[in-house]
Amino acid sequence: MEKNNEQPDNTAVRTALWRALHVQIDAPPHIIEDSKGLQLVAPDEGWQQRPDMHADFTKRLRASMVARARFIEDLVVTQCEAGVQQYVLLGAGLDTFAQRRPDMASRLQIYEIDQPGTQAWKQQRLQLLDWPMPQGLHFVPVDFEQTTWWEQLIGAGFDLQLPAVVACTGVTLYLTADAIKDTLQQAVRLAPGSTLAITFYLPMELMDEADQPLQQIAEKGAREAGTPFLSFFAPDEVLALAREAGFKETRIISSGDLDQQYFSGRTDGLAPASGEFFLLAQT
């Protein structure tokens, strides 16, 4: 039987299921309401019993995933209401913004960039589910070993003269430092008034002690899956990279900032893990 190469990335599936798990098992108010990803993935019965879905053990990681999704969504909505008309998801995975927020999607040109296999699988699933497709939704498959995302984005109709929001979450961990520098140097070419929101991971010694065991397990699993973690940064190092690339305004959004913004007042102990932080940079 011929192997079907049109399969979603395992990390993309896991992230979508964590967002769904948040709605199913965490107390309201939910940080983000996303059950569309669960419908998209359509996992086997009993998926909640998977080791990587363990309700308690992955609680802080699950909180991180929904916090970063909410942060990006709030940013995109704010920028859209200020007149920005382009939204780029660099490493889109199984993001469901276009399906969950038709009110916003109808006002935006949305460019989802990812590996060809993940993109083809996602489009097939969207067709099978017969979900409405926003006119402005563009799928931009990129084989990162063959071409650059920047070239493919322009080829898909992206307007270099108009400002945009570019979101890149959960990607830099798998890139070399040189590839990250290239990404920043490409993104700084965006029109004035554009915003880049990109996540980075702290080295183990800078994480809270409570998060280190799970991080060790995650690193081991990534190595065994053939997708090892490559890049870790202290916040000051990231700010230096962004300024070196030429961004005018840069700031760090820490897990503590997200905790204060979205989890304050909760009584269930749900809070994001300490490992991931955002660089927010503007042209």
SULQUI-V227450 format. One record per residue. RES is the residue in three letters. D_LAST is the distance of its C-alpha to the last C-alpha in Angstrom with 2 decimals. Layout:
RES&D_LAST + RES&D_LAST
This chain:
MET&50.05 + GLU&46.84 + LYS&43.86 + ASN&41.10 + ASN&37.79 + GLU&35.90 + GLN&35.37 + PRO&32.47 + ASP&31.07 + ASN&33.04 + THR&30.03 + ALA&28.72 + VAL&32.22 + ARG&32.54 + THR&29.31 + ALA&30.47 + LEU&33.88 + TRP&32.63 + ARG&30.87 + ALA&34.21 + LEU&36.18 + HIS&34.28 + VAL&35.51 + GLN&38.99 + ILE&39.82 + ASP&37.56 + ALA&38.59 + PRO&36.80 + PRO&34.50 + HIS&32.50 + ILE&28.87 + ILE&28.25 + GLU&30.94 + ASP&30.76 + SER&34.10 + LYS&32.84 + GLY&31.92 + LEU&35.54 + GLN&36.86 + LEU&34.67 + VAL&35.89 + ALA&39.48 + PRO&40.56 + ASP&44.21 + GLU&46.21 + GLY&46.03 + TRP&42.38 + GLN&42.03 + GLN&44.51 + ARG&42.38 + PRO&41.86 + ASP&38.05 + MET&38.47 + HIS&40.72 + ALA&40.10 + ASP&40.44 + PHE&39.39 + THR&35.99 + LYS&35.39 + ARG&32.53 + LEU&30.76 + ARG&31.32 + ALA&29.82 + SER&26.68 + MET&26.33 + VAL&26.75 + ALA&24.50 + ARG&21.49 + ALA&22.33 + ARG&22.61 + PHE&19.36 + ILE&17.46 + GLU&19.69 + ASP&19.15 + LEU&15.35 + VAL&15.79 + VAL&18.50 + THR&16.66 + GLN&13.68 + CYS&16.40 + GLU&18.40 + ALA&15.61 + GLY&15.64 + VAL&13.30 + GLN&15.72 + GLN&14.54 + TYR&14.87 + VAL&15.04 + LEU&17.31 + LEU&17.28 + GLY&20.80 + ALA&21.90 + GLY&25.47 + LEU&27.58 + ASP&25.00 + THR&26.68 + PHE&24.06 + ALA&24.97 + GLN&28.62 + ARG&28.53 + ARG&26.30 + PRO&27.52 + ASP&26.62 + MET&22.88 + ALA&23.31 + SER&25.02 + ARG&21.95 + LEU&19.49 + GLN&19.25 + ILE&19.32 + TYR&19.08 + GLU&20.95 + ILE&20.80 + ASP&23.61 + GLN&26.76 + PRO&29.26 + GLY&31.99 + THR&30.08 + GLN&28.74 + ALA&32.23 + TRP&33.90 + LYS&31.57 + GLN&32.11 + GLN&35.85 + ARG&35.90 + LEU&34.06 + GLN&36.66 + LEU&39.52 + LEU&38.44 + ASP&38.17 + TRP&35.08 + PRO&33.49 + MET&30.58 + PRO&27.76 + GLN&27.44 + GLY&23.70 + LEU&24.01 + HIS&23.47 + PHE&24.68 + VAL&23.17 + PRO&25.54 + VAL&24.40 + ASP&26.82 + PHE&24.52 + GLU&27.36 + GLN&27.65 + THR&24.27 + THR&20.51 + TRP&18.73 + TRP&16.24 + GLU&19.32 + GLN&20.95 + LEU&18.06 + ILE&18.03 + GLY&21.82 + ALA&21.86 + GLY&20.46 + PHE&16.72 + ASP&15.32 + LEU&12.57 + GLN&12.55 + LEU&11.77 + PRO&8.93 + ALA&9.95 + VAL&10.57 + VAL&11.40 + ALA&14.11 + CYS&15.99 + THR&18.97 + GLY&22.05 + VAL&21.08 + THR&20.14 + LEU&23.66 + TYR&25.09 + LEU&22.89 + THR&23.56 + ALA&21.35 + ASP&20.85 + ALA&19.85 + ILE&17.23 + LYS&15.82 + ASP&15.90 + THR&14.09 + LEU&11.12 + GLN&11.33 + GLN&11.53 + ALA&8.73 + VAL&6.19 + ARG&7.93 + LEU&6.88 + ALA&6.97 + PRO&4.99 + GLY&5.59 + SER&5.44 + THR&6.63 + LEU&8.41 + ALA&11.79 + ILE&14.04 + THR&17.46 + PHE&19.35 + TYR&22.99 + LEU&24.77 + PRO&27.70 + MET&31.04 + GLU&32.03 + LEU&29.10 + MET&29.91 + ASP&32.41 + GLU&35.89 + ALA&36.51 + ASP&33.80 + GLN&34.89 + PRO&37.86 + LEU&35.94 + GLN&33.23 + GLN&36.06 + ILE&37.45 + ALA&34.12 + GLU&33.68 + LYS&37.28 + GLY&36.88 + ALA&33.77 + ARG&35.68 + GLU&38.71 + ALA&36.75 + GLY&35.43 + THR&31.78 + PRO&31.58 + PHE&28.79 + LEU&27.19 + SER&24.31 + PHE&24.24 + PHE&22.05 + ALA&22.31 + PRO&19.28 + ASP&19.06 + GLU&19.00 + VAL&16.02 + LEU&14.03 + ALA&15.28 + LEU&14.26 + ALA&10.59 + ARG&10.70 + GLU&12.88 + ALA&10.58 + GLY&8.14 + PHE&5.43 + LYS&5.59 + GLU&7.01 + THR&9.27 + ARG&12.56 + ILE&15.48 + ILE&17.40 + SER&20.91 + SER&23.84 + GLY&25.40 + ASP&22.66 + LEU&23.19 + ASP&26.91 + GLN&26.85 + GLN&24.74 + TYR&26.74 + PHE&30.00 + SER&31.24 + GLY&34.86 + ARG&35.73 + THR&39.22 + ASP&39.12 + GLY&37.24 + LEU&34.37 + ALA&31.33 + PRO&28.60 + ALA&29.28 + SER&27.70 + GLY&26.38 + GLU&23.02 + PHE&19.83 + PHE&16.23 + LEU&13.06 + LEU&10.48 + ALA&6.94 + GLN&3.78 + THR&0.00
